[in-house]
Amino acid sequence: MTKTIHSPGQKALIEALTNARKEAGLSQMALAERLHCHQSMIARIESGERRIDVVELVVLARAIGVEAEAIMKVVSASVDEQQKL
């Protein structure tokens, strides 16, 4: 497995979160305000510069107004079944 922030699963996660935010009609600034963080943090997540853990995924999904499980389905579909740690 390539241990990089550029893996297919990571790219799918970023895309799913970004799409969900946009579909919810939220700007990066509006999402940052909901999360009490800087807009630059959202930008770093969406650009792939910063990875998120599962707890952050749940927090982000709730702030966007989507189920974390829906995001995980997208990510799961993009990860090769033979992928190793």
PyMOL Python script that loads the backbone (N, CA, C, O; Angstrom):
from pymol import cmd

cmd.read_pdbstr("""\
ATOM      1  N   MET A   1       0.829  -1.183   0.000  1.00  0.00           N
ATOM      2  CA  MET A   1       0.000   0.000   0.000  1.00  0.00           C
ATOM      3  C   MET A   1       0.871   1.242   0.000  1.00  0.00           C
ATOM      4  O   MET A   1       1.880   1.306   0.702  1.00  0.00           O
ATOM      5  N   THR A   2       0.486   2.200  -0.769  1.00  0.00           N
ATOM      6  CA  THR A   2       1.172   3.474  -0.778  1.00  0.00           C
ATOM      7  C   THR A   2       0.644   4.302   0.383  1.00  0.00           C
ATOM      8  O   THR A   2      -0.540   4.637   0.420  1.00  0.00           O
ATOM      9  N   LYS A   3       1.502   4.631   1.319  1.00  0.00           N
ATOM     10  CA  LYS A   3       1.087   5.417   2.477  1.00  0.00           C
ATOM     11  C   LYS A   3       1.229   6.888   2.136  1.00  0.00           C
ATOM     12  O   LYS A   3       2.231   7.529   2.453  1.00  0.00           O
ATOM     13  N   THR A   4       0.210   7.400   1.488  1.00  0.00           N
ATOM     14  CA  THR A   4       0.267   8.774   1.021  1.00  0.00           C
ATOM     15  C   THR A   4      -1.107   9.398   1.109  1.00  0.00           C
ATOM     16  O   THR A   4      -2.123   8.703   1.135  1.00  0.00           O
ATOM     17  N   ILE A   5      -1.123  10.693   1.153  1.00  0.00           N
ATOM     18  CA  ILE A   5      -2.402  11.388   1.162  1.00  0.00           C
ATOM     19  C   ILE A   5      -3.023  11.415  -0.221  1.00  0.00           C
ATOM     20  O   ILE A   5      -4.104  11.969  -0.419  1.00  0.00           O
ATOM     21  N   HIS A   6      -2.326  10.807  -1.179  1.00  0.00           N
ATOM     22  CA  HIS A   6      -2.819  10.810  -2.550  1.00  0.00           C
ATOM     23  C   HIS A   6      -3.386   9.454  -2.973  1.00  0.00           C
ATOM     24  O   HIS A   6      -3.492   9.174  -4.167  1.00  0.00           O
ATOM     25  N   SER A   7      -3.751   8.608  -2.001  1.00  0.00           N
ATOM     26  CA  SER A   7      -4.316   7.295  -2.317  1.00  0.00           C
ATOM     27  C   SER A   7      -5.735   7.476  -2.871  1.00  0.00           C
ATOM     28  O   SER A   7      -6.368   8.504  -2.632  1.00  0.00           O
ATOM     29  N   PRO A   8      -6.230   6.485  -3.606  1.00  0.00           N
ATOM     30  CA  PRO A   8      -7.603   6.577  -4.134  1.00  0.00           C
ATOM     31  C   PRO A   8      -8.645   6.785  -3.034  1.00  0.00           C
ATOM     32  O   PRO A   8      -9.601   7.540  -3.213  1.00  0.00           O
ATOM     33  N   GLY A   9      -8.457   6.120  -1.908  1.00  0.00           N
ATOM     34  CA  GLY A   9      -9.407   6.285  -0.806  1.00  0.00           C
ATOM     35  C   GLY A   9      -9.411   7.691  -0.244  1.00  0.00           C
ATOM     36  O   GLY A   9     -10.469   8.253   0.040  1.00  0.00           O
ATOM     37  N   GLN A  10      -8.221   8.261  -0.084  1.00  0.00           N
ATOM     38  CA  GLN A  10      -8.120   9.628   0.430  1.00  0.00           C
ATOM     39  C   GLN A  10      -8.715  10.621  -0.562  1.00  0.00           C
ATOM     40  O   GLN A  10      -9.411  11.559  -0.175  1.00  0.00           O
ATOM     41  N   LYS A  11      -8.436  10.406  -1.836  1.00  0.00           N
ATOM     42  CA  LYS A  11      -9.012  11.286  -2.861  1.00  0.00           C
ATOM     43  C   LYS A  11     -10.535  11.193  -2.862  1.00  0.00           C
ATOM     44  O   LYS A  11     -11.219  12.206  -3.012  1.00  0.00           O
ATOM     45  N   ALA A  12     -11.068   9.984  -2.697  1.00  0.00           N
ATOM     46  CA  ALA A  12     -12.528   9.798  -2.659  1.00  0.00           C
ATOM     47  C   ALA A  12     -13.126  10.492  -1.442  1.00  0.00           C
ATOM     48  O   ALA A  12     -14.204  11.080  -1.534  1.00  0.00           O
ATOM     49  N   LEU A  13     -12.440  10.429  -0.305  1.00  0.00           N
ATOM     50  CA  LEU A  13     -12.910  11.088   0.912  1.00  0.00           C
ATOM     51  C   LEU A  13     -12.991  12.591   0.715  1.00  0.00           C
ATOM     52  O   LEU A  13     -14.000  13.213   1.047  1.00  0.00           O
ATOM     53  N   ILE A  14     -11.935  13.171   0.176  1.00  0.00           N
ATOM     54  CA  ILE A  14     -11.891  14.609  -0.064  1.00  0.00           C
ATOM     55  C   ILE A  14     -13.013  15.029  -1.023  1.00  0.00           C
ATOM     56  O   ILE A  14     -13.723  16.006  -0.785  1.00  0.00           O
ATOM     57  N   GLU A  15     -13.152  14.271  -2.100  1.00  0.00           N
ATOM     58  CA  GLU A  15     -14.180  14.590  -3.087  1.00  0.00           C
ATOM     59  C   GLU A  15     -15.583  14.477  -2.492  1.00  0.00           C
ATOM     60  O   GLU A  15     -16.436  15.330  -2.737  1.00  0.00           O
ATOM     61  N   ALA A  16     -15.819  13.424  -1.712  1.00  0.00           N
ATOM     62  CA  ALA A  16     -17.138  13.230  -1.112  1.00  0.00           C
ATOM     63  C   ALA A  16     -17.467  14.345  -0.123  1.00  0.00           C
ATOM     64  O   ALA A  16     -18.592  14.845  -0.104  1.00  0.00           O
ATOM     65  N   LEU A  17     -16.508  14.732   0.688  1.00  0.00           N
ATOM     66  CA  LEU A  17     -16.740  15.816   1.648  1.00  0.00           C
ATOM     67  C   LEU A  17     -16.958  17.153   0.940  1.00  0.00           C
ATOM     68  O   LEU A  17     -17.855  17.916   1.299  1.00  0.00           O
ATOM     69  N   THR A  18     -16.144  17.423  -0.052  1.00  0.00           N
ATOM     70  CA  THR A  18     -16.280  18.676  -0.790  1.00  0.00           C
ATOM     71  C   THR A  18     -17.621  18.743  -1.509  1.00  0.00           C
ATOM     72  O   THR A  18     -18.304  19.766  -1.468  1.00  0.00           O
ATOM     73  N   ASN A  19     -17.995  17.648  -2.168  1.00  0.00           N
ATOM     74  CA  ASN A  19     -19.288  17.614  -2.856  1.00  0.00           C
ATOM     75  C   ASN A  19     -20.449  17.782  -1.887  1.00  0.00           C
ATOM     76  O   ASN A  19     -21.406  18.501  -2.176  1.00  0.00           O
ATOM     77  N   ALA A  20     -20.366  17.122  -0.738  1.00  0.00           N
ATOM     78  CA  ALA A  20     -21.434  17.227   0.263  1.00  0.00           C
ATOM     79  C   ALA A  20     -21.555  18.667   0.763  1.00  0.00           C
ATOM     80  O   ALA A  20     -22.659  19.185   0.928  1.00  0.00           O
ATOM     81  N   ARG A  21     -20.409  19.302   1.000  1.00  0.00           N
ATOM     82  CA  ARG A  21     -20.437  20.703   1.456  1.00  0.00           C
ATOM     83  C   ARG A  21     -21.100  21.596   0.422  1.00  0.00           C
ATOM     84  O   ARG A  21     -21.948  22.423   0.754  1.00  0.00           O
ATOM     85  N   LYS A  22     -20.707  21.423  -0.832  1.00  0.00           N
ATOM     86  CA  LYS A  22     -21.264  22.254  -1.902  1.00  0.00           C
ATOM     87  C   LYS A  22     -22.749  21.982  -2.100  1.00  0.00           C
ATOM     88  O   LYS A  22     -23.529  22.913  -2.300  1.00  0.00           O
ATOM     89  N   GLU A  23     -23.149  20.701  -2.043  1.00  0.00           N
ATOM     90  CA  GLU A  23     -24.563  20.357  -2.191  1.00  0.00           C
ATOM     91  C   GLU A  23     -25.403  20.926  -1.049  1.00  0.00           C
ATOM     92  O   GLU A  23     -26.587  21.217  -1.220  1.00  0.00           O
ATOM     93  N   ALA A  24     -24.779  21.079   0.113  1.00  0.00           N
ATOM     94  CA  ALA A  24     -25.470  21.673   1.260  1.00  0.00           C
ATOM     95  C   ALA A  24     -25.533  23.195   1.155  1.00  0.00           C
ATOM     96  O   ALA A  24     -26.148  23.859   1.989  1.00  0.00           O
ATOM     97  N   GLY A  25     -24.886  23.740   0.117  1.00  0.00           N
ATOM     98  CA  GLY A  25     -24.893  25.183  -0.081  1.00  0.00           C
ATOM     99  C   GLY A  25     -23.989  25.932   0.879  1.00  0.00           C
ATOM    100  O   GLY A  25     -24.218  27.107   1.168  1.00  0.00           O
ATOM    101  N   LEU A  26     -22.960  25.253   1.375  1.00  0.00           N
ATOM    102  CA  LEU A  26     -22.048  25.871   2.331  1.00  0.00           C
ATOM    103  C   LEU A  26     -20.736  26.254   1.660  1.00  0.00           C
ATOM    104  O   LEU A  26     -20.175  25.490   0.875  1.00  0.00           O
ATOM    105  N   SER A  27     -20.269  27.432   1.977  1.00  0.00           N
ATOM    106  CA  SER A  27     -18.921  27.823   1.560  1.00  0.00           C
ATOM    107  C   SER A  27     -17.939  27.239   2.576  1.00  0.00           C
ATOM    108  O   SER A  27     -18.337  26.765   3.640  1.00  0.00           O
ATOM    109  N   GLN A  28     -16.670  27.280   2.235  1.00  0.00           N
ATOM    110  CA  GLN A  28     -15.663  26.843   3.202  1.00  0.00           C
ATOM    111  C   GLN A  28     -15.742  27.696   4.462  1.00  0.00           C
ATOM    112  O   GLN A  28     -15.590  27.188   5.573  1.00  0.00           O
ATOM    113  N   MET A  29     -15.978  28.981   4.291  1.00  0.00           N
ATOM    114  CA  MET A  29     -16.068  29.893   5.438  1.00  0.00           C
ATOM    115  C   MET A  29     -17.253  29.538   6.330  1.00  0.00           C
ATOM    116  O   MET A  29     -17.127  29.522   7.554  1.00  0.00           O
ATOM    117  N   ALA A  30     -18.399  29.253   5.722  1.00  0.00           N
ATOM    118  CA  ALA A  30     -19.590  28.909   6.504  1.00  0.00           C
ATOM    119  C   ALA A  30     -19.371  27.610   7.284  1.00  0.00           C
ATOM    120  O   ALA A  30     -19.771  27.502   8.443  1.00  0.00           O
ATOM    121  N   LEU A  31     -18.740  26.634   6.647  1.00  0.00           N
ATOM    122  CA  LEU A  31     -18.454  25.378   7.343  1.00  0.00           C
ATOM    123  C   LEU A  31     -17.467  25.622   8.481  1.00  0.00           C
ATOM    124  O   LEU A  31     -17.633  25.084   9.576  1.00  0.00           O
ATOM    125  N   ALA A  32     -16.459  26.419   8.230  1.00  0.00           N
ATOM    126  CA  ALA A  32     -15.479  26.739   9.271  1.00  0.00           C
ATOM    127  C   ALA A  32     -16.155  27.420  10.460  1.00  0.00           C
ATOM    128  O   ALA A  32     -15.822  27.134  11.610  1.00  0.00           O
ATOM    129  N   GLU A  33     -17.089  28.305  10.191  1.00  0.00           N
ATOM    130  CA  GLU A  33     -17.802  28.969  11.282  1.00  0.00           C
ATOM    131  C   GLU A  33     -18.590  27.963  12.103  1.00  0.00           C
ATOM    132  O   GLU A  33     -18.628  28.064  13.329  1.00  0.00           O
ATOM    133  N   ARG A  34     -19.218  26.997  11.453  1.00  0.00           N
ATOM    134  CA  ARG A  34     -19.962  25.956  12.172  1.00  0.00           C
ATOM    135  C   ARG A  34     -19.038  25.121  13.053  1.00  0.00           C
ATOM    136  O   ARG A  34     -19.435  24.648  14.118  1.00  0.00           O
ATOM    137  N   LEU A  35     -17.809  24.948  12.596  1.00  0.00           N
ATOM    138  CA  LEU A  35     -16.848  24.118  13.313  1.00  0.00           C
ATOM    139  C   LEU A  35     -15.955  24.910  14.261  1.00  0.00           C
ATOM    140  O   LEU A  35     -15.138  24.329  14.975  1.00  0.00           O
ATOM    141  N   HIS A  36     -16.105  26.229  14.271  1.00  0.00           N
ATOM    142  CA  HIS A  36     -15.281  27.108  15.113  1.00  0.00           C
ATOM    143  C   HIS A  36     -13.796  26.916  14.806  1.00  0.00           C
ATOM    144  O   HIS A  36     -12.966  26.773  15.703  1.00  0.00           O
ATOM    145  N   CYS A  37     -13.491  26.919  13.500  1.00  0.00           N
ATOM    146  CA  CYS A  37     -12.101  26.823  13.072  1.00  0.00           C
ATOM    147  C   CYS A  37     -11.881  27.833  11.948  1.00  0.00           C
ATOM    148  O   CYS A  37     -12.804  28.545  11.552  1.00  0.00           O
ATOM    149  N   HIS A  38     -10.678  27.887  11.450  1.00  0.00           N
ATOM    150  CA  HIS A  38     -10.355  28.800  10.367  1.00  0.00           C
ATOM    151  C   HIS A  38     -10.729  28.190   9.017  1.00  0.00           C
ATOM    152  O   HIS A  38     -10.689  26.971   8.847  1.00  0.00           O
ATOM    153  N   GLN A  39     -11.082  29.022   8.083  1.00  0.00           N
ATOM    154  CA  GLN A  39     -11.397  28.573   6.729  1.00  0.00           C
ATOM    155  C   GLN A  39     -10.209  27.855   6.123  1.00  0.00           C
ATOM    156  O   GLN A  39     -10.382  26.934   5.324  1.00  0.00           O
ATOM    157  N   SER A  40      -9.008  28.263   6.492  1.00  0.00           N
ATOM    158  CA  SER A  40      -7.809  27.633   5.939  1.00  0.00           C
ATOM    159  C   SER A  40      -7.721  26.156   6.311  1.00  0.00           C
ATOM    160  O   SER A  40      -7.149  25.368   5.558  1.00  0.00           O
ATOM    161  N   MET A  41      -8.271  25.771   7.450  1.00  0.00           N
ATOM    162  CA  MET A  41      -8.274  24.353   7.822  1.00  0.00           C
ATOM    163  C   MET A  41      -9.153  23.555   6.857  1.00  0.00           C
ATOM    164  O   MET A  41      -8.779  22.463   6.427  1.00  0.00           O
ATOM    165  N   ILE A  42     -10.311  24.099   6.523  1.00  0.00           N
ATOM    166  CA  ILE A  42     -11.202  23.435   5.573  1.00  0.00           C
ATOM    167  C   ILE A  42     -10.504  23.356   4.211  1.00  0.00           C
ATOM    168  O   ILE A  42     -10.578  22.330   3.535  1.00  0.00           O
ATOM    169  N   ALA A  43      -9.843  24.413   3.819  1.00  0.00           N
ATOM    170  CA  ALA A  43      -9.120  24.429   2.546  1.00  0.00           C
ATOM    171  C   ALA A  43      -8.021  23.372   2.529  1.00  0.00           C
ATOM    172  O   ALA A  43      -7.833  22.694   1.518  1.00  0.00           O
ATOM    173  N   ARG A  44      -7.294  23.224   3.630  1.00  0.00           N
ATOM    174  CA  ARG A  44      -6.227  22.218   3.693  1.00  0.00           C
ATOM    175  C   ARG A  44      -6.795  20.803   3.610  1.00  0.00           C
ATOM    176  O   ARG A  44      -6.201  19.931   2.977  1.00  0.00           O
ATOM    177  N   ILE A  45      -7.936  20.574   4.244  1.00  0.00           N
ATOM    178  CA  ILE A  45      -8.585  19.261   4.161  1.00  0.00           C
ATOM    179  C   ILE A  45      -9.018  18.991   2.724  1.00  0.00           C
ATOM    180  O   ILE A  45      -8.742  17.923   2.177  1.00  0.00           O
ATOM    181  N   GLU A  46      -9.696  19.958   2.117  1.00  0.00           N
ATOM    182  CA  GLU A  46     -10.236  19.772   0.769  1.00  0.00           C
ATOM    183  C   GLU A  46      -9.161  19.729  -0.309  1.00  0.00           C
ATOM    184  O   GLU A  46      -9.399  19.193  -1.392  1.00  0.00           O
ATOM    185  N   SER A  47      -8.004  20.274  -0.039  1.00  0.00           N
ATOM    186  CA  SER A  47      -6.914  20.222  -1.022  1.00  0.00           C
ATOM    187  C   SER A  47      -6.069  18.966  -0.839  1.00  0.00           C
ATOM    188  O   SER A  47      -5.202  18.675  -1.663  1.00  0.00           O
ATOM    189  N   GLY A  48      -6.313  18.237   0.218  1.00  0.00           N
ATOM    190  CA  GLY A  48      -5.550  17.024   0.473  1.00  0.00           C
ATOM    191  C   GLY A  48      -4.285  17.247   1.264  1.00  0.00           C
ATOM    192  O   GLY A  48      -3.503  16.315   1.454  1.00  0.00           O
ATOM    193  N   GLU A  49      -4.068  18.455   1.725  1.00  0.00           N
ATOM    194  CA  GLU A  49      -2.866  18.749   2.511  1.00  0.00           C
ATOM    195  C   GLU A  49      -2.958  18.201   3.926  1.00  0.00           C
ATOM    196  O   GLU A  49      -1.939  17.946   4.569  1.00  0.00           O
ATOM    197  N   ARG A  50      -4.185  18.020   4.409  1.00  0.00           N
ATOM    198  CA  ARG A  50      -4.384  17.557   5.783  1.00  0.00           C
ATOM    199  C   ARG A  50      -5.325  16.362   5.793  1.00  0.00           C
ATOM    200  O   ARG A  50      -6.432  16.428   5.259  1.00  0.00           O
ATOM    201  N   ARG A  51      -4.883  15.286   6.395  1.00  0.00           N
ATOM    202  CA  ARG A  51      -5.726  14.104   6.552  1.00  0.00           C
ATOM    203  C   ARG A  51      -6.634  14.300   7.749  1.00  0.00           C
ATOM    204  O   ARG A  51      -6.335  15.087   8.647  1.00  0.00           O
ATOM    205  N   ILE A  52      -7.742  13.582   7.756  1.00  0.00           N
ATOM    206  CA  ILE A  52      -8.640  13.639   8.907  1.00  0.00           C
ATOM    207  C   ILE A  52      -8.807  12.230   9.467  1.00  0.00           C
ATOM    208  O   ILE A  52      -8.702  11.245   8.736  1.00  0.00           O
ATOM    209  N   ASP A  53      -9.066  12.147  10.760  1.00  0.00           N
ATOM    210  CA  ASP A  53      -9.322  10.837  11.351  1.00  0.00           C
ATOM    211  C   ASP A  53     -10.825  10.591  11.386  1.00  0.00           C
ATOM    212  O   ASP A  53     -11.609  11.447  10.977  1.00  0.00           O
ATOM    213  N   VAL A  54     -11.219   9.440  11.865  1.00  0.00           N
ATOM    214  CA  VAL A  54     -12.631   9.051  11.816  1.00  0.00           C
ATOM    215  C   VAL A  54     -13.498   9.954  12.694  1.00  0.00           C
ATOM    216  O   VAL A  54     -14.644  10.231  12.339  1.00  0.00           O
ATOM    217  N   VAL A  55     -12.985  10.412  13.815  1.00  0.00           N
ATOM    218  CA  VAL A  55     -13.751  11.312  14.678  1.00  0.00           C
ATOM    219  C   VAL A  55     -13.981  12.646  13.970  1.00  0.00           C
ATOM    220  O   VAL A  55     -15.077  13.204  14.023  1.00  0.00           O
ATOM    221  N   GLU A  56     -12.945  13.150  13.311  1.00  0.00           N
ATOM    222  CA  GLU A  56     -13.092  14.397  12.554  1.00  0.00           C
ATOM    223  C   GLU A  56     -14.077  14.220  11.400  1.00  0.00           C
ATOM    224  O   GLU A  56     -14.821  15.143  11.069  1.00  0.00           O
ATOM    225  N   LEU A  57     -14.084  13.035  10.790  1.00  0.00           N
ATOM    226  CA  LEU A  57     -15.046  12.766   9.727  1.00  0.00           C
ATOM    227  C   LEU A  57     -16.467  12.895  10.249  1.00  0.00           C
ATOM    228  O   LEU A  57     -17.315  13.511   9.603  1.00  0.00           O
ATOM    229  N   VAL A  58     -16.727  12.324  11.403  1.00  0.00           N
ATOM    230  CA  VAL A  58     -18.072  12.409  11.994  1.00  0.00           C
ATOM    231  C   VAL A  58     -18.435  13.862  12.278  1.00  0.00           C
ATOM    232  O   VAL A  58     -19.552  14.291  11.988  1.00  0.00           O
ATOM    233  N   VAL A  59     -17.510  14.614  12.837  1.00  0.00           N
ATOM    234  CA  VAL A  59     -17.760  16.027  13.152  1.00  0.00           C
ATOM    235  C   VAL A  59     -18.008  16.826  11.880  1.00  0.00           C
ATOM    236  O   VAL A  59     -18.940  17.628  11.823  1.00  0.00           O
ATOM    237  N   LEU A  60     -17.186  16.615  10.863  1.00  0.00           N
ATOM    238  CA  LEU A  60     -17.363  17.317   9.587  1.00  0.00           C
ATOM    239  C   LEU A  60     -18.707  16.970   8.955  1.00  0.00           C
ATOM    240  O   LEU A  60     -19.439  17.857   8.517  1.00  0.00           O
ATOM    241  N   ALA A  61     -19.028  15.683   8.910  1.00  0.00           N
ATOM    242  CA  ALA A  61     -20.287  15.258   8.303  1.00  0.00           C
ATOM    243  C   ALA A  61     -21.478  15.887   9.020  1.00  0.00           C
ATOM    244  O   ALA A  61     -22.405  16.374   8.372  1.00  0.00           O
ATOM    245  N   ARG A  62     -21.459  15.879  10.322  1.00  0.00           N
ATOM    246  CA  ARG A  62     -22.564  16.492  11.085  1.00  0.00           C
ATOM    247  C   ARG A  62     -22.682  17.978  10.783  1.00  0.00           C
ATOM    248  O   ARG A  62     -23.785  18.499  10.623  1.00  0.00           O
ATOM    249  N   ALA A  63     -21.545  18.657  10.706  1.00  0.00           N
ATOM    250  CA  ALA A  63     -21.569  20.098  10.428  1.00  0.00           C
ATOM    251  C   ALA A  63     -22.117  20.381   9.031  1.00  0.00           C
ATOM    252  O   ALA A  63     -22.766  21.402   8.804  1.00  0.00           O
ATOM    253  N   ILE A  64     -21.847  19.468   8.103  1.00  0.00           N
ATOM    254  CA  ILE A  64     -22.350  19.626   6.736  1.00  0.00           C
ATOM    255  C   ILE A  64     -23.827  19.247   6.658  1.00  0.00           C
ATOM    256  O   ILE A  64     -24.581  19.795   5.853  1.00  0.00           O
ATOM    257  N   GLY A  65     -24.226  18.301   7.507  1.00  0.00           N
ATOM    258  CA  GLY A  65     -25.613  17.849   7.500  1.00  0.00           C
ATOM    259  C   GLY A  65     -25.816  16.551   6.744  1.00  0.00           C
ATOM    260  O   GLY A  65     -26.900  16.288   6.222  1.00  0.00           O
ATOM    261  N   VAL A  66     -24.763  15.735   6.687  1.00  0.00           N
ATOM    262  CA  VAL A  66     -24.854  14.425   6.041  1.00  0.00           C
ATOM    263  C   VAL A  66     -24.432  13.351   7.043  1.00  0.00           C
ATOM    264  O   VAL A  66     -23.817  13.642   8.068  1.00  0.00           O
ATOM    265  N   GLU A  67     -24.772  12.125   6.726  1.00  0.00           N
ATOM    266  CA  GLU A  67     -24.359  11.001   7.561  1.00  0.00           C
ATOM    267  C   GLU A  67     -22.920  10.615   7.218  1.00  0.00           C
ATOM    268  O   GLU A  67     -22.565  10.513   6.044  1.00  0.00           O
ATOM    269  N   ALA A  68     -22.106  10.403   8.229  1.00  0.00           N
ATOM    270  CA  ALA A  68     -20.734   9.968   8.004  1.00  0.00           C
ATOM    271  C   ALA A  68     -20.709   8.636   7.251  1.00  0.00           C
ATOM    272  O   ALA A  68     -19.797   8.373   6.468  1.00  0.00           O
ATOM    273  N   GLU A  69     -21.710   7.811   7.496  1.00  0.00           N
ATOM    274  CA  GLU A  69     -21.785   6.510   6.820  1.00  0.00           C
ATOM    275  C   GLU A  69     -21.912   6.666   5.310  1.00  0.00           C
ATOM    276  O   GLU A  69     -21.370   5.855   4.559  1.00  0.00           O
ATOM    277  N   ALA A  70     -22.612   7.687   4.858  1.00  0.00           N
ATOM    278  CA  ALA A  70     -22.751   7.935   3.419  1.00  0.00           C
ATOM    279  C   ALA A  70     -21.399   8.293   2.810  1.00  0.00           C
ATOM    280  O   ALA A  70     -21.074   7.859   1.705  1.00  0.00           O
ATOM    281  N   ILE A  71     -20.629   9.072   3.522  1.00  0.00           N
ATOM    282  CA  ILE A  71     -19.288   9.430   3.056  1.00  0.00           C
ATOM    283  C   ILE A  71     -18.417   8.173   3.034  1.00  0.00           C
ATOM    284  O   ILE A  71     -17.669   7.950   2.083  1.00  0.00           O
ATOM    285  N   MET A  72     -18.516   7.360   4.075  1.00  0.00           N
ATOM    286  CA  MET A  72     -17.715   6.145   4.160  1.00  0.00           C
ATOM    287  C   MET A  72     -18.045   5.155   3.042  1.00  0.00           C
ATOM    288  O   MET A  72     -17.157   4.444   2.573  1.00  0.00           O
ATOM    289  N   LYS A  73     -19.295   5.099   2.612  1.00  0.00           N
ATOM    290  CA  LYS A  73     -19.654   4.215   1.502  1.00  0.00           C
ATOM    291  C   LYS A  73     -18.898   4.601   0.236  1.00  0.00           C
ATOM    292  O   LYS A  73     -18.417   3.735  -0.495  1.00  0.00           O
ATOM    293  N   VAL A  74     -18.796   5.884  -0.014  1.00  0.00           N
ATOM    294  CA  VAL A  74     -18.065   6.369  -1.180  1.00  0.00           C
ATOM    295  C   VAL A  74     -16.593   5.990  -1.063  1.00  0.00           C
ATOM    296  O   VAL A  74     -15.991   5.515  -2.026  1.00  0.00           O
ATOM    297  N   VAL A  75     -16.025   6.196   0.097  1.00  0.00           N
ATOM    298  CA  VAL A  75     -14.613   5.885   0.313  1.00  0.00           C
ATOM    299  C   VAL A  75     -14.385   4.380   0.194  1.00  0.00           C
ATOM    300  O   VAL A  75     -13.441   3.941  -0.463  1.00  0.00           O
ATOM    301  N   SER A  76     -15.237   3.604   0.820  1.00  0.00           N
ATOM    302  CA  SER A  76     -15.102   2.152   0.796  1.00  0.00           C
ATOM    303  C   SER A  76     -15.114   1.609  -0.633  1.00  0.00           C
ATOM    304  O   SER A  76     -14.358   0.694  -0.962  1.00  0.00           O
ATOM    305  N   ALA A  77     -15.963   2.170  -1.467  1.00  0.00           N
ATOM    306  CA  ALA A  77     -16.063   1.724  -2.849  1.00  0.00           C
ATOM    307  C   ALA A  77     -14.784   2.016  -3.645  1.00  0.00           C
ATOM    308  O   ALA A  77     -14.532   1.379  -4.668  1.00  0.00           O
ATOM    309  N   SER A  78     -13.989   2.967  -3.183  1.00  0.00           N
ATOM    310  CA  SER A  78     -12.789   3.352  -3.924  1.00  0.00           C
ATOM    311  C   SER A  78     -11.527   2.632  -3.461  1.00  0.00           C
ATOM    312  O   SER A  78     -10.475   2.740  -4.091  1.00  0.00           O
ATOM    313  N   VAL A  79     -11.638   1.903  -2.361  1.00  0.00           N
ATOM    314  CA  VAL A  79     -10.463   1.216  -1.809  1.00  0.00           C
ATOM    315  C   VAL A  79     -10.424  -0.226  -2.318  1.00  0.00           C
ATOM    316  O   VAL A  79     -11.391  -0.974  -2.178  1.00  0.00           O
ATOM    317  N   ASP A  80      -9.310  -0.592  -2.901  1.00  0.00           N
ATOM    318  CA  ASP A  80      -9.095  -1.941  -3.425  1.00  0.00           C
ATOM    319  C   ASP A  80      -9.189  -2.965  -2.283  1.00  0.00           C
ATOM    320  O   ASP A  80      -8.603  -2.772  -1.218  1.00  0.00           O
ATOM    321  N   GLU A  81      -9.924  -4.042  -2.517  1.00  0.00           N
ATOM    322  CA  GLU A  81     -10.085  -5.078  -1.494  1.00  0.00           C
ATOM    323  C   GLU A  81      -8.758  -5.736  -1.115  1.00  0.00           C
ATOM    324  O   GLU A  81      -8.629  -6.288  -0.022  1.00  0.00           O
ATOM    325  N   GLN A  82      -7.785  -5.679  -2.002  1.00  0.00           N
ATOM    326  CA  GLN A  82      -6.478  -6.296  -1.746  1.00  0.00           C
ATOM    327  C   GLN A  82      -5.498  -5.332  -1.084  1.00  0.00           C
ATOM    328  O   GLN A  82      -4.348  -5.694  -0.831  1.00  0.00           O
ATOM    329  N   GLN A  83      -5.939  -4.124  -0.806  1.00  0.00           N
ATOM    330  CA  GLN A  83      -5.042  -3.115  -0.221  1.00  0.00           C
ATOM    331  C   GLN A  83      -4.591  -3.544   1.153  1.00  0.00           C
ATOM    332  O   GLN A  83      -5.378  -4.053   1.951  1.00  0.00           O
ATOM    333  N   LYS A  84      -3.344  -3.338   1.419  1.00  0.00           N
ATOM    334  CA  LYS A  84      -2.736  -3.682   2.715  1.00  0.00           C
ATOM    335  C   LYS A  84      -2.358  -2.418   3.459  1.00  0.00           C
ATOM    336  O   LYS A  84      -2.268  -1.338   2.876  1.00  0.00           O
ATOM    337  N   LEU A  85      -2.138  -2.569   4.757  1.00  0.00           N
ATOM    338  CA  LEU A  85      -1.703  -1.422   5.562  1.00  0.00           C
ATOM    339  C   LEU A  85      -0.227  -1.193   5.423  1.00  0.00           C
ATOM    340  O   LEU A  85       0.314  -0.269   6.030  1.00  0.00           O
TER     341      LEU A  85
END
""", "prot")
cmd.dss("prot")
cmd.show_as("cartoon", "prot")
cmd.util.cbc("prot")
cmd.orient("prot")
